[in-house]
Amino acid sequence: MTLSTLRAAIGAYPETAALLEGRVGSDLLALDNIRHTPPSKAFPAMVRQSAFEVSEMAIATFLMAKAYGKPMVLLPVVLAERAQESALLTAIDGPVRGPADLSGAHIAVRAYSQTTGMWLRGSLAEFHGIRADAQRWTTFEDAHVPEFMDPPWVTRGTAAQDLLAMTRSGEAAAGIFGNDLPTGLRTVFPDPEAAGAQFRDRHGFIPVNHLVVVRRDVADARPELLVELMRMLAASGARMHTRETLRPALALAIRYCTEQGMMPRPLSVEEAWEGLPAAIP
C-alpha cells in the first residue's frame, strides 16, 4: 500500500493534537501540516490559490466559496464551535445596554464575511428584529473570497480608524471581535450565556465556526483518502458528524448568509455536500 502525503493547513487544538503530532498512524495517508496562527490565515490561500489539499475552513467562507464555484469538498468534521454573543462588545460607559439599542446603529467588524459576524447578525435579526441591512457597518478587510464585494450598507474603514478604538470611543455603537476578546469593553448582551442558550434551545446546536475541506481534485481522484482522513480525525478526537447531523447548522448558515447579502445565490444543503464520497455518510 502506497503512502500518500497531503499538504494540509489545520490548526492546533486538543482535538487535533494526536493527528498533527503523528500519534495517529496510517499506512495510507500522511499530512504535511503547514501551521498558521491563527488558522484563518490559511483560508484566503486555500480559497484563492487552492494552496492546500486539506484545510481548516470557516463555515461562512466555505459557503461563500462554494456559491462562487471554488473547487472544495466539505467534510462533516467540526474543529471549532462556540456561542457568539460574548464577541459583540460596546464601550464600558456607552449608552448601549442591550441588543435593542443597536437598532439602526453603527457596528464595526474586521470583515463583513467573518463567521462570528454572520452568526451574530443572523441572531440579532431573528431574535431582536435588527436586520443587517438596517444597520451601518464599517469593515477593515476584504473577504477571503475575492469575488465578494461588501453590500451597499457597508463602508470600509480609513487608515486612521481601528476596530478596537472605534468601539472603545463610541464612534461605533458596538464591535464584533473574534476568539481573542479585548479588555476594556463590555458585552452588548447583559447575559451572553443566557443568549447563547436561547439560540441553542431554538436551533439545537452551538454555532459552528470551523470545519475541514479537501481540494476537489483530491476528492475526485482519491476518495479513499477522504475516508482515511475522517478515520484519523476521529481517532485524534475531532468532533465528527454526518451530513444529517450537520444539516441544521448548514441550513441556518446558508439562510443567514443569503439574508445578509454574502452569497451570489442561495445554496441547498445538498449542494454544500457536493463532491463528498458516498462512503462518508
FITORNU-826742 format. One record per residue: z, y, x of N, C-alpha, C in turn; residue number from 0; residue in one letter. Coordinates in Angstrom, 1 decimal, padded with zeros to 4 digits, m for minus. Layout:
BEGIN
> nzz nyy nxx cazz cayy caxx czz cyy cxx n res
> Z Y X Z Y X Z Y X NUM A;
...
% end
This chain:
BEGIN
> nzz nyy nxx cazz cayy caxx czz cyy cxx n res
> 000.0 m001.2 000.8 000.0 000.0 000.0 000.0 001.2 000.9 0 M;
> m000.9 002.2 000.7 m001.1 003.3 001.5 m000.1 004.4 001.0 1 T;
> 000.6 005.1 001.9 001.5 006.1 001.6 000.7 007.4 001.5 2 L;
> 000.8 008.1 000.4 000.1 009.4 000.2 001.2 010.5 000.3 3 S;
> 000.8 011.6 001.0 001.7 012.8 001.1 001.1 013.9 000.4 4 T;
> 001.9 014.5 m000.5 001.5 015.7 m001.3 002.3 016.9 m000.8 5 L;
> 001.5 018.0 m000.7 002.1 019.3 m000.3 002.9 019.8 m001.6 6 R;
> 004.1 020.1 m001.4 005.0 020.5 m002.6 005.7 021.8 m002.4 7 A;
> 006.1 022.4 m003.5 007.0 023.6 m003.4 008.0 023.5 m004.5 8 A;
> 009.1 022.8 m004.2 010.2 022.6 m005.2 011.5 023.1 m004.6 9 I;
> 012.2 023.8 m005.4 013.4 024.5 m005.0 014.5 023.4 m004.7 10 G;
> 015.5 023.9 m003.9 016.6 023.0 m003.6 017.7 023.2 m004.6 11 A;
> 018.0 022.1 m005.4 019.0 022.1 m006.4 019.8 020.8 m006.1 12 Y;
> 021.0 020.7 m006.7 021.7 019.4 m006.6 020.9 018.3 m007.1 13 P;
> 020.1 018.6 m008.2 019.3 017.5 m008.8 018.0 017.1 m008.0 14 E;
> 017.7 018.0 m007.0 016.5 017.6 m006.2 016.9 017.3 m004.7 15 T;
> 018.1 017.4 m004.4 018.6 017.3 m003.0 018.2 015.9 m002.4 16 A;
> 018.4 014.8 m003.2 018.1 013.5 m002.7 016.6 013.3 m002.4 17 A;
> 015.8 013.9 m003.3 014.4 013.8 m003.1 013.9 014.6 m001.9 18 L;
> 014.4 015.8 m001.8 013.9 016.7 m000.7 014.4 016.3 000.6 19 L;
> 015.6 015.6 000.6 016.2 015.2 001.9 015.7 013.8 002.3 20 E;
> 014.8 013.2 001.5 014.3 011.9 001.9 015.2 010.7 001.6 21 G;
> 016.1 010.9 000.7 017.1 009.9 000.4 016.6 009.0 m000.8 22 R;
> 015.4 009.4 m001.4 014.8 008.7 m002.5 013.5 008.1 m001.8 23 V;
> 013.5 006.8 m001.6 012.4 006.1 m000.9 011.3 005.8 m001.8 24 G;
> 010.1 005.7 m001.2 008.9 005.3 m001.9 007.9 004.8 m000.9 25 S;
> 007.2 003.7 m001.2 006.1 003.2 m000.4 004.8 003.8 m000.8 26 D;
> 004.8 004.6 m001.9 003.5 005.1 m002.4 003.4 006.6 m002.1 27 L;
> 004.5 007.4 m002.2 004.4 008.8 m002.2 005.5 009.5 m001.3 28 L;
> 005.1 010.5 m000.5 006.0 011.4 000.2 005.6 012.8 m000.1 29 A;
> 006.6 013.7 m000.1 006.4 015.1 m000.3 006.6 015.9 001.0 30 L;
> 005.6 016.7 001.3 005.8 017.7 002.4 006.2 019.0 001.7 31 D;
> 007.5 019.2 001.6 008.0 020.3 000.8 008.0 021.6 001.6 32 N;
> 007.4 022.6 001.0 007.3 023.9 001.6 008.4 024.8 000.9 33 I;
> 009.5 025.1 001.6 010.6 025.7 001.0 010.3 027.2 000.7 34 R;
> 010.7 027.6 m000.5 010.6 029.0 m000.8 011.9 029.4 m001.4 35 H;
> 012.4 030.6 m001.0 013.7 031.1 m001.6 013.4 032.5 m002.0 36 T;
> 013.5 032.8 m003.3 013.7 031.8 m004.4 012.4 031.0 m004.7 37 P;
> 012.5 030.0 m005.4 011.3 029.1 m005.7 010.2 029.9 m006.4 38 P;
> 010.5 031.0 m007.1 009.4 031.8 m007.8 008.4 032.4 m006.8 39 S;
> 008.8 032.5 m005.5 007.8 033.0 m004.5 006.6 032.1 m004.4 40 K;
> 006.8 030.8 m004.8 005.6 029.9 m004.7 004.7 030.0 m005.9 41 A;
> 005.2 030.5 m007.0 004.4 030.5 m008.2 003.0 031.2 m008.1 42 F;
> 003.0 032.4 m007.6 001.6 033.0 m007.5 000.6 032.3 m006.7 43 P;
> 001.1 031.7 m005.6 000.2 030.9 m004.7 m000.3 029.7 m005.4 44 A;
> 000.5 029.1 m006.2 000.1 027.9 m007.0 m000.9 028.3 m008.1 45 M;
> m000.6 029.4 m008.8 m001.5 029.8 m009.9 m002.8 030.3 m009.3 46 V;
> m002.8 031.1 m008.3 m004.0 031.9 m007.8 m004.8 031.1 m006.8 47 R;
> m004.2 030.3 m006.0 m004.9 029.6 m005.0 m004.8 028.0 m005.0 48 Q;
> m004.1 027.5 m006.0 m003.8 026.1 m006.1 m003.3 025.6 m004.8 49 S;
> m002.3 026.4 m004.2 m001.9 026.2 m002.8 m001.1 024.9 m002.6 50 A;
> m000.5 024.3 m003.7 000.3 023.1 m003.5 m000.3 022.0 m004.5 51 F;
> 000.1 020.8 m004.2 m000.3 019.7 m005.1 000.8 019.4 m006.1 52 E;
> 002.0 019.8 m005.8 003.1 019.7 m006.7 003.9 021.0 m006.6 53 V;
> 004.3 021.6 m007.7 005.0 022.8 m007.6 006.0 023.0 m008.8 54 S;
> 007.2 023.5 m008.4 008.0 024.1 m009.5 007.3 025.2 m010.2 55 E;
> 007.6 025.4 m011.5 006.8 026.4 m012.2 007.6 027.0 m013.4 56 M;
> 007.7 028.3 m013.5 008.4 028.9 m014.7 007.6 028.5 m015.9 57 A;
> 008.3 028.3 m017.0 007.6 027.9 m018.2 006.6 029.0 m018.7 58 I;
> 007.0 030.2 m018.7 006.1 031.3 m019.1 004.9 031.4 m018.3 59 A;
> 005.1 031.3 m016.9 003.9 031.3 m016.0 003.0 030.2 m016.3 60 T;
> 003.6 029.0 m016.5 002.7 027.8 m016.8 001.9 028.0 m018.1 61 F;
> 002.5 028.4 m019.1 001.8 028.6 m020.4 000.7 029.6 m020.3 62 L;
> 001.0 030.8 m019.6 000.0 031.8 m019.4 m001.1 031.2 m018.6 63 M;
> m000.8 030.5 m017.5 m001.8 029.9 m016.6 m002.7 028.9 m017.4 64 A;
> m002.1 028.1 m018.2 m002.8 027.1 m019.0 m003.8 027.8 m019.9 65 K;
> m003.3 028.9 m020.6 m004.2 029.6 m021.5 m005.4 030.2 m020.8 66 A;
> m005.2 030.5 m019.6 m006.3 031.1 m018.8 m007.1 030.1 m018.0 67 Y;
> m006.8 028.8 m018.3 m007.6 027.7 m017.7 m007.3 027.3 m016.3 68 G;
> m006.1 027.6 m015.8 m005.7 027.2 m014.5 m005.6 025.7 m014.4 69 K;
> m006.0 025.0 m013.3 m006.0 023.6 m013.2 m004.7 023.0 m012.8 70 P;
> m003.7 023.0 m013.8 m002.4 022.5 m013.6 m002.0 021.5 m014.7 71 M;
> m001.3 020.5 m014.4 m000.8 019.5 m015.3 000.7 019.5 m015.3 72 V;
> 001.3 019.6 m016.5 002.7 019.7 m016.7 003.4 018.4 m016.7 73 L;
> 004.5 018.2 m016.0 005.3 017.0 m016.1 006.6 017.3 m016.9 74 L;
> 007.1 016.4 m017.7 008.2 016.6 m018.5 009.5 016.5 m017.8 75 P;
> 009.7 017.4 m016.8 010.9 017.5 m016.0 011.4 018.9 m015.9 76 V;
> 012.7 019.1 m016.2 013.3 020.4 m016.2 014.1 020.6 m014.9 77 V;
> 013.8 021.6 m014.1 014.6 021.9 m012.9 015.6 023.0 m013.1 78 L;
> 015.4 023.9 m014.1 016.3 025.0 m014.3 016.3 025.3 m015.8 79 A;
> 017.4 025.5 m016.4 017.6 025.9 m017.8 018.9 026.6 m017.9 80 E;
> 019.0 027.6 m018.8 020.2 028.4 m018.9 020.1 029.3 m020.2 81 R;
> 021.2 029.6 m020.7 021.3 030.6 m021.7 020.9 032.0 m021.0 82 A;
> 020.2 032.8 m021.7 019.7 034.0 m021.1 020.5 035.3 m021.3 83 Q;
> 021.4 035.3 m022.3 022.0 036.5 m022.8 022.8 037.3 m021.7 84 E;
> 023.3 036.6 m020.7 024.1 037.3 m019.7 023.2 038.1 m018.7 85 S;
> 021.9 037.9 m018.8 020.9 038.6 m017.9 020.5 040.0 m018.5 86 A;
> 020.9 040.3 m019.7 020.5 041.6 m020.4 021.7 042.5 m020.2 87 L;
> 021.5 043.5 m019.3 022.6 044.4 m018.8 022.4 045.8 m019.2 88 L;
> 023.5 046.6 m019.2 023.4 048.0 m019.5 024.5 048.7 m018.7 89 T;
> 024.4 050.1 m018.7 025.3 050.9 m017.9 026.8 050.7 m018.5 90 A;
> 027.7 050.6 m017.6 029.1 050.4 m018.0 029.6 051.4 m019.0 91 I;
> 029.3 052.7 m018.7 029.7 053.8 m019.6 028.6 054.3 m020.5 92 D;
> 027.6 053.5 m020.7 026.5 053.9 m021.6 026.8 053.6 m023.1 93 G;
> 025.9 054.1 m023.9 026.1 054.1 m025.4 025.7 052.7 m026.0 94 P;
> 025.1 051.8 m025.3 024.7 050.5 m025.9 025.9 049.6 m026.0 95 V;
> 026.2 049.2 m027.2 027.3 048.4 m027.4 027.0 047.0 m028.0 96 R;
> 025.7 046.8 m028.3 025.2 045.5 m028.8 023.7 045.5 m028.9 97 G;
> 023.1 044.4 m029.2 021.7 044.3 m029.3 021.1 045.3 m030.3 98 P;
> 021.8 045.6 m031.4 021.2 046.5 m032.4 020.9 047.9 m031.8 99 A;
> 021.7 048.3 m030.8 021.5 049.6 m030.2 020.2 049.7 m029.4 100 D;
> 019.5 048.6 m029.2 018.3 048.6 m028.4 017.0 048.8 m029.3 101 L;
> 017.2 049.0 m030.6 016.0 049.2 m031.4 015.3 050.5 m031.0 102 S;
> 014.0 050.3 m030.6 013.2 051.4 m030.1 013.6 051.9 m028.7 103 G;
> 014.4 051.2 m028.0 014.9 051.7 m026.7 014.0 051.4 m025.6 104 A;
> 014.3 052.0 m024.4 013.6 051.8 m023.2 014.3 050.7 m022.4 105 H;
> 013.6 049.6 m022.0 014.1 048.5 m021.3 013.3 048.2 m020.1 106 I;
> 014.0 048.0 m019.0 013.3 047.7 m017.7 013.4 046.2 m017.3 107 A;
> 012.4 045.7 m016.7 012.4 044.3 m016.3 011.4 044.2 m015.1 108 V;
> 011.7 043.3 m014.2 010.9 043.1 m013.0 009.5 042.9 m013.3 109 R;
> 009.1 042.0 m014.2 007.8 041.8 m014.6 007.8 041.4 m016.1 110 A;
> 006.8 041.9 m016.8 006.8 041.5 m018.3 006.7 040.0 m018.5 111 Y;
> 006.0 039.4 m017.6 005.8 037.9 m017.7 007.0 037.1 m017.3 112 S;
> 008.0 037.7 m016.8 009.2 036.9 m016.3 009.8 036.1 m017.5 113 Q;
> 010.1 034.8 m017.1 010.5 033.9 m018.2 011.8 034.3 m018.8 114 T;
> 012.8 034.8 m018.1 014.0 035.3 m018.7 013.7 036.4 m019.7 115 T;
> 012.8 037.3 m019.4 012.4 038.4 m020.3 011.8 037.8 m021.5 116 G;
> 010.9 036.8 m021.4 010.2 036.2 m022.5 011.3 035.6 m023.5 117 M;
> 012.3 034.8 m023.0 013.3 034.3 m023.9 014.1 035.3 m024.5 118 W;
> 014.5 036.4 m023.8 015.3 037.4 m024.4 014.6 038.2 m025.4 119 L;
> 013.3 038.6 m025.1 012.5 039.3 m026.1 012.4 038.5 m027.4 120 R;
> 012.1 037.2 m027.2 012.0 036.4 m028.4 013.3 036.3 m029.2 121 G;
> 014.4 036.2 m028.5 015.7 036.1 m029.2 016.0 037.4 m029.9 122 S;
> 015.8 038.5 m029.2 016.0 039.8 m029.8 015.2 040.0 m031.1 123 L;
> 014.0 039.6 m031.1 013.2 039.7 m032.3 013.6 038.8 m033.4 124 A;
> 013.9 037.5 m033.0 014.3 036.5 m034.0 015.7 036.8 m034.6 125 E;
> 016.6 037.1 m033.8 018.0 037.2 m034.3 018.4 038.6 m034.7 126 F;
> 017.7 039.6 m034.2 018.1 041.0 m034.4 017.0 041.9 m034.9 127 H;
> 015.8 041.4 m035.1 014.7 042.2 m035.6 014.1 043.2 m034.7 128 G;
> 014.4 043.1 m033.3 013.9 044.0 m032.3 012.7 043.4 m031.7 129 I;
> 011.5 043.9 m032.1 010.3 043.3 m031.6 009.9 044.0 m030.3 130 R;
> 009.2 043.2 m029.5 008.8 043.6 m028.1 007.9 044.8 m028.2 131 A;
> 007.0 044.9 m029.2 006.0 045.9 m029.2 006.6 047.2 m029.9 132 D;
> 007.8 047.2 m030.3 008.5 048.4 m030.8 009.4 049.0 m029.8 133 A;
> 009.5 048.4 m028.6 010.3 049.0 m027.5 009.4 049.7 m026.5 134 Q;
> 010.0 050.4 m025.6 009.4 051.0 m024.4 009.8 050.2 m023.2 135 R;
> 008.8 049.6 m022.5 009.1 048.7 m021.4 008.6 049.3 m020.1 136 W;
> 009.4 049.2 m019.0 009.0 049.5 m017.7 009.0 048.3 m016.8 137 T;
> 007.9 048.0 m016.1 007.9 046.8 m015.2 007.6 047.3 m013.8 138 T;
> 007.8 046.4 m012.8 007.6 046.8 m011.4 006.7 045.9 m010.6 139 F;
> 006.3 044.7 m011.2 005.5 043.8 m010.6 004.4 043.2 m011.5 140 E;
> 003.3 042.8 m010.9 002.2 042.1 m011.7 002.7 040.7 m012.1 141 D;
> 002.0 040.1 m013.1 002.3 038.8 m013.4 001.7 037.8 m012.3 142 A;
> 002.2 036.6 m012.3 001.7 035.6 m011.3 000.3 035.2 m011.7 143 H;
> m000.1 035.3 m013.0 m001.4 035.0 m013.4 m002.3 036.3 m013.3 144 V;
> m003.2 036.4 m012.4 m003.9 037.7 m012.1 m004.7 038.2 m013.3 145 P;
> m005.2 037.4 m014.2 m006.0 037.9 m015.3 m005.1 038.7 m016.3 146 E;
> m003.8 038.5 m016.3 m003.0 039.1 m017.3 m002.7 040.6 m017.0 147 F;
> m002.9 041.4 m018.0 m002.5 042.8 m017.9 m001.4 043.1 m018.8 148 M;
> m000.4 043.9 m018.4 000.7 044.3 m019.3 000.1 044.9 m020.6 149 D;
> 000.8 044.6 m021.7 000.3 045.1 m023.0 000.5 046.6 m023.1 150 P;
> 000.0 047.3 m024.1 000.0 048.8 m024.2 001.4 049.4 m024.3 151 P;
> 002.4 048.6 m024.8 003.7 049.2 m024.9 004.5 049.1 m023.6 152 W;
> 003.8 048.7 m022.5 004.5 048.6 m021.2 003.9 049.6 m020.2 153 V;
> 004.7 050.2 m019.4 004.3 051.1 m018.3 004.8 050.6 m017.0 154 T;
> 004.1 050.9 m015.9 004.5 050.5 m014.6 005.4 051.5 m014.0 155 R;
> 006.5 051.1 m013.4 007.5 052.0 m012.7 006.8 052.6 m011.5 156 G;
> 007.3 053.8 m011.2 006.8 054.5 m010.0 007.5 054.0 m008.7 157 T;
> 007.0 054.4 m007.6 007.6 054.0 m006.3 009.0 054.6 m006.2 158 A;
> 009.3 055.6 m006.9 010.7 056.2 m006.9 011.6 055.5 m007.8 159 A;
> 011.1 054.7 m008.7 012.0 054.0 m009.7 012.4 052.7 m009.2 160 Q;
> 013.6 052.2 m009.7 014.1 050.9 m009.3 014.9 050.3 m010.5 161 D;
> 014.7 049.1 m010.7 015.3 048.4 m011.9 016.8 048.6 m012.0 162 L;
> 017.5 048.3 m010.9 018.9 048.5 m011.0 019.4 049.9 m011.1 163 L;
> 018.7 050.8 m010.4 019.1 052.2 m010.5 018.8 052.8 m011.9 164 A;
> 017.7 052.4 m012.5 017.4 052.9 m013.9 018.4 052.4 m014.9 165 M;
> 018.9 051.1 m014.7 019.8 050.6 m015.6 021.2 051.2 m015.4 166 T;
> 021.6 051.4 m014.2 022.9 052.0 m013.9 023.0 053.4 m014.4 167 R;
> 021.9 054.2 m014.2 021.9 055.6 m014.6 021.8 055.8 m016.1 168 S;
> 021.3 054.8 m016.8 021.0 055.0 m018.2 019.6 055.5 m018.5 169 G;
> 018.8 055.7 m017.4 017.4 056.0 m017.6 016.7 055.0 m018.5 170 E;
> 017.1 053.7 m018.3 016.7 052.6 m019.2 017.9 052.2 m019.9 171 A;
> 017.8 052.0 m021.2 019.0 051.6 m022.0 019.5 050.3 m021.6 172 A;
> 018.6 049.4 m021.1 019.0 048.1 m020.6 018.0 047.6 m019.6 173 A;
> 018.5 046.6 m018.8 017.6 046.0 m017.8 017.8 044.5 m017.9 174 G;
> 016.7 043.8 m017.7 016.7 042.3 m017.7 016.6 041.9 m016.2 175 I;
> 017.6 041.0 m015.8 017.7 040.6 m014.4 017.5 039.1 m014.4 176 F;
> 017.5 038.5 m013.2 017.3 037.1 m013.0 018.5 036.3 m012.8 177 G;
> 018.4 035.3 m012.0 019.6 034.4 m011.9 020.7 035.1 m011.1 178 N;
> 020.4 035.9 m010.1 021.4 036.7 m009.3 021.7 038.0 m010.0 179 D;
> 022.8 038.1 m010.7 023.1 039.3 m011.5 023.9 040.3 m010.7 180 L;
> 023.5 041.6 m010.8 024.1 042.6 m010.0 025.5 042.9 m010.6 181 P;
> 026.3 043.6 m009.8 027.6 044.1 m010.2 027.5 045.5 m010.7 182 T;
> 028.5 046.0 m011.3 028.5 047.4 m011.8 027.8 047.7 m013.1 183 G;
> 027.5 046.6 m013.8 026.9 046.7 m015.1 027.6 045.9 m016.1 184 L;
> 027.4 046.0 m017.4 028.0 045.1 m018.4 026.9 044.5 m019.3 185 R;
> 027.2 043.4 m019.9 026.2 042.8 m020.8 026.0 043.5 m022.1 186 T;
> 024.8 043.5 m022.5 024.5 044.1 m023.8 025.1 043.3 m024.9 187 V;
> 025.1 042.0 m024.8 025.8 041.2 m025.8 027.3 041.2 m025.6 188 F;
> 028.1 041.6 m026.5 029.5 041.6 m026.3 030.1 040.3 m025.9 189 P;
> 029.5 039.2 m026.5 029.9 037.8 m026.1 028.7 037.0 m025.8 190 D;
> 028.2 037.0 m024.6 027.0 036.3 m024.2 027.0 034.8 m024.5 191 P;
> 028.2 034.2 m024.3 028.3 032.8 m024.5 028.1 032.5 m026.0 192 E;
> 028.7 033.3 m026.9 028.5 033.0 m028.3 027.1 033.2 m028.7 193 A;
> 026.4 034.2 m028.2 025.0 034.5 m028.5 024.1 033.3 m028.0 194 A;
> 024.4 032.8 m026.8 023.7 031.6 m026.3 023.9 030.4 m027.2 195 G;
> 025.2 030.2 m027.7 025.5 029.1 m028.5 024.7 029.2 m029.9 196 A;
> 024.6 030.5 m030.4 023.8 030.7 m031.6 022.4 030.3 m031.4 197 Q;
> 021.8 030.6 m030.3 020.4 030.2 m030.0 020.3 028.7 m030.0 198 F;
> 021.2 028.0 m029.2 021.2 026.6 m029.1 021.4 025.9 m030.4 199 R;
> 022.3 026.4 m031.3 022.6 025.8 m032.6 021.4 025.9 m033.5 200 D;
> 020.6 027.0 m033.4 019.4 027.1 m034.2 018.3 026.3 m033.7 201 R;
> 018.1 026.2 m032.4 016.9 025.6 m031.9 017.1 024.2 m031.3 202 H;
> 018.3 023.9 m031.0 018.6 022.5 m030.5 018.4 022.3 m029.0 203 G;
> 018.2 023.4 m028.2 018.1 023.2 m026.8 018.5 024.5 m026.1 204 F;
> 018.8 024.4 m024.8 019.0 025.5 m023.9 017.7 026.0 m023.4 205 I;
> 017.5 027.3 m023.4 016.2 027.8 m022.9 015.8 027.2 m021.5 206 P;
> 014.6 026.7 m021.4 014.0 026.2 m020.2 013.4 027.3 m019.3 207 V;
> 013.8 027.3 m018.1 013.2 028.2 m017.1 012.2 027.6 m016.3 208 N;
> 012.5 026.5 m015.5 011.6 026.0 m014.6 011.3 024.5 m014.8 209 H;
> 010.0 024.1 m014.7 009.5 022.8 m014.9 008.8 022.4 m013.6 210 L;
> 008.0 021.3 m013.6 007.3 020.8 m012.5 005.8 020.6 m012.9 211 V;
> 004.9 021.1 m012.1 003.5 020.9 m012.4 002.8 020.2 m011.2 212 V;
> 001.7 019.6 m011.5 000.8 018.9 m010.5 m000.6 019.5 m010.6 213 V;
> m001.2 019.6 m009.5 m002.6 020.1 m009.5 m003.5 019.1 m010.2 214 R;
> m004.4 019.6 m011.0 m005.2 018.8 m011.9 m006.1 017.8 m011.2 215 R;
> m006.6 018.1 m010.0 m007.4 017.2 m009.3 m006.6 015.9 m008.9 216 D;
> m005.4 016.1 m008.5 m004.5 015.0 m008.1 m004.2 014.2 m009.4 217 V;
> m003.9 014.8 m010.5 m003.6 014.1 m011.7 m004.8 013.2 m012.1 218 A;
> m006.0 013.8 m012.0 m007.2 013.0 m012.4 m007.5 011.9 m011.5 219 D;
> m007.4 012.1 m010.2 m007.8 011.1 m009.2 m006.7 010.1 m008.9 220 A;
> m005.4 010.5 m009.0 m004.4 009.6 m008.6 m003.2 009.6 m009.7 221 R;
> m003.5 009.2 m010.9 m002.4 009.3 m011.9 m001.2 008.5 m011.5 222 P;
> m001.3 007.4 m010.7 m000.2 006.6 m010.3 000.8 007.4 m009.5 223 E;
> 000.3 008.5 m008.8 001.2 009.3 m008.0 002.1 010.1 m008.9 224 L;
> 001.6 010.5 m010.1 002.5 011.3 m011.0 003.6 010.4 m011.6 225 L;
> 003.2 009.2 m011.9 004.2 008.2 m012.3 005.3 008.0 m011.3 226 V;
> 004.9 007.8 m010.0 005.8 007.6 m008.9 006.7 008.9 m008.7 227 E;
> 006.1 010.0 m008.8 006.8 011.3 m008.7 007.9 011.4 m009.7 228 L;
> 007.6 011.0 m011.0 008.6 011.0 m012.0 009.7 010.1 m011.7 229 M;
> 009.4 008.9 m011.2 010.4 008.0 m010.8 011.4 008.6 m009.8 230 R;
> 010.7 009.2 m008.8 011.5 009.8 m007.7 012.4 010.9 m008.2 231 M;
> 011.9 011.8 m009.0 012.7 012.9 m009.6 013.8 012.3 m010.4 232 L;
> 013.6 011.3 m011.1 014.7 010.7 m011.9 015.7 010.1 m011.0 233 A;
> 015.3 009.4 m009.9 016.3 008.9 m009.0 017.1 009.9 m008.3 234 A;
> 016.5 011.1 m008.1 017.2 012.2 m007.5 018.2 012.9 m008.4 235 S;
> 018.0 012.7 m009.7 019.0 013.3 m010.7 018.4 014.5 m011.5 236 G;
> 017.1 014.7 m011.4 016.5 015.8 m012.2 016.6 015.5 m013.7 237 A;
> 016.5 016.5 m014.5 016.7 016.4 m016.0 015.3 015.9 m016.5 238 R;
> 015.2 014.6 m016.8 014.0 014.0 m017.3 013.9 014.1 m018.8 239 M;
> 012.6 014.4 m019.2 012.3 014.5 m020.7 011.1 013.6 m021.0 240 H;
> 010.7 013.6 m022.2 009.4 013.1 m022.7 008.7 014.2 m023.3 241 T;
> 007.4 014.0 m023.6 006.6 015.0 m024.3 007.4 015.4 m025.6 242 R;
> 007.9 014.4 m026.3 008.5 014.7 m027.6 009.8 015.5 m027.4 243 E;
> 010.7 015.1 m026.5 011.9 015.8 m026.3 011.8 017.3 m025.8 244 T;
> 010.6 017.5 m025.2 010.4 018.9 m024.7 009.6 019.7 m025.7 245 L;
> 009.1 019.1 m026.8 008.3 019.7 m027.8 008.9 021.0 m028.4 246 R;
> 010.2 021.0 m028.8 010.8 022.2 m029.4 010.8 023.4 m028.4 247 P;
> 011.1 023.1 m027.1 011.1 024.2 m026.2 009.7 024.7 m025.9 248 A;
> 008.7 023.9 m025.8 007.4 024.3 m025.5 006.8 025.1 m026.7 249 L;
> 007.1 024.5 m027.9 006.6 025.2 m029.1 007.1 026.6 m029.3 250 A;
> 008.4 026.7 m029.1 009.0 028.1 m029.2 008.6 029.0 m028.1 251 L;
> 008.5 028.5 m026.9 008.0 029.4 m025.8 006.5 029.8 m026.1 252 A;
> 005.7 028.9 m026.6 004.3 029.3 m027.0 004.3 030.4 m028.0 253 I;
> 005.2 030.2 m029.0 005.3 031.2 m030.1 005.7 032.6 m029.6 254 R;
> 006.8 032.5 m028.7 007.3 033.8 m028.2 006.2 034.5 m027.3 255 Y;
> 005.6 033.7 m026.4 004.6 034.3 m025.6 003.4 034.9 m026.4 256 C;
> 003.0 034.2 m027.4 002.0 034.7 m028.3 002.4 036.0 m029.0 257 T;
> 003.6 036.1 m029.5 004.1 037.2 m030.2 004.2 038.4 m029.3 258 E;
> 004.5 038.2 m028.0 004.8 039.2 m027.1 003.5 039.7 m026.3 259 Q;
> 002.4 039.2 m026.7 001.1 039.6 m026.0 000.9 039.1 m024.6 260 G;
> 001.5 037.9 m024.4 001.4 037.3 m023.0 000.3 036.4 m022.8 261 M;
> m000.4 035.9 m023.8 m001.5 035.0 m023.6 m002.7 035.4 m024.3 262 M;
> m003.9 035.1 m023.8 m005.2 035.5 m024.4 m005.4 034.7 m025.7 263 P;
> m004.8 033.6 m025.9 m004.9 032.8 m027.2 m003.7 031.9 m027.3 264 R;
> m003.3 031.6 m028.5 m002.2 030.6 m028.6 m002.6 029.2 m028.2 265 P;
> m001.7 028.5 m027.6 m001.9 027.1 m027.3 m001.2 026.2 m028.3 266 L;
> m001.7 025.0 m028.4 m000.9 024.0 m029.1 m000.1 023.2 m028.1 267 S;
> 001.0 022.6 m028.6 001.8 021.8 m027.6 001.0 020.7 m027.0 268 V;
> 000.0 020.1 m027.7 m000.8 019.1 m027.2 m001.7 019.6 m026.0 269 E;
> m002.2 020.9 m026.1 m002.9 021.4 m025.0 m002.0 021.6 m023.8 270 E;
> m000.8 022.0 m024.0 000.1 022.1 m022.9 000.3 020.9 m022.0 271 A;
> 000.1 019.7 m022.7 000.2 018.4 m022.0 m001.1 017.9 m021.5 272 W;
> m002.2 018.6 m021.7 m003.5 018.2 m021.3 m003.5 017.7 m019.8 273 E;
> m004.1 016.5 m019.6 m004.2 016.0 m018.2 m003.0 015.1 m017.8 274 G;
> m001.9 015.1 m018.6 m000.8 014.2 m018.2 m001.2 012.8 m018.5 275 L;
> m001.1 011.9 m017.5 m001.5 010.5 m017.7 m000.7 009.8 m018.9 276 P;
> m001.4 008.9 m019.6 m000.8 008.2 m020.7 000.4 007.4 m020.3 277 A;
> 000.4 007.0 m019.1 001.6 006.2 m018.6 002.9 007.0 m018.6 278 A;
> 002.8 008.3 m018.7 004.0 009.1 m018.7 004.2 009.5 m020.2 279 I;
> 005.3 009.1 m020.8 005.4 009.3 m022.3 005.7 010.8 m022.6 280 P;
% end
